[in-house]
């Protein structure tokens, strides 16, 4: 609905940036969170007019403060898109604890932190739309990604559990599971590895951010109130789940 307040984590770049822009163009009041890249965030804010909010989604106290800042500026968050995510790929036998911990904090603990910060107000207002961005690699696993696959798989379980809790309170909680999408994250995969991955995608190409945006827009709409606890897979047929 026009005028609803939406918060998108990792919302200034890649898939998150595209989601922020689409929500903004549809009349939502959007807050785009970012973690580190000030330069890109400033450029994004200048180009789109979407206010940006810097906080570490993996830090519980920082998220509480960040959500308070968003609420003071735009109003209570009605739509939350948990999109922030990082990769620290490596096989388990070479993986440092930090690679594990950074990914779990940023990709999974962030969902708890953000949902915890907005859920009470959503319950009071009897309305909420939460979309968590999972991954095909959380559904199918991926060589070199025990950390990322565990975090994304966790998101899918988190989504189904919170969906049950939110159902009677007017809050829907769904996941979108992208496949390999043409963003900086995927461009960082070694070329030879990526070539092999693309060969295994039935539609024969990487996804584009717009492919993911469409399903998010559908799930956050007021009319999607009977869809909760579901996962929309958008992966070009790479994994049929
Ligand atoms: N299955 C089986 N074997 C594999 C394999 C696979 N998928 N990928 C690599 N191997 C094999 C290699 O063929 C190689 O075997 P040989 O030694 O016999 O030649 C062996 O494993 C070692 O491979 P590497 O040389 O690549 O090992 P490395 O330690 O240098 O790198 C890696 C390992 C970091 C995991 C690297 O392979 C890599 O970056 N892979 C990409 C992982 C990936 O897909 N990440 C997704 C990022 S995008 C994302 O996450 C977004 C999303 O949601 C989809």
Boltz pocket constraint, residues with backbone or C-beta under 6 A from the ligand:
constraints:
  - pocket:
      binder: B
      contacts: [[A, 87], [A, 89], [A, 90], [A, 91], [A, 94], [A, 134], [A, 135], [A, 136], [A, 137], [A, 142], [A, 143], [A, 144], [A, 145], [A, 148], [A, 178], [A, 179], [A, 180], [A, 181], [A, 185], [A, 186], [A, 188], [A, 189], [A, 190], [A, 193]]
      max_distance: 6.0
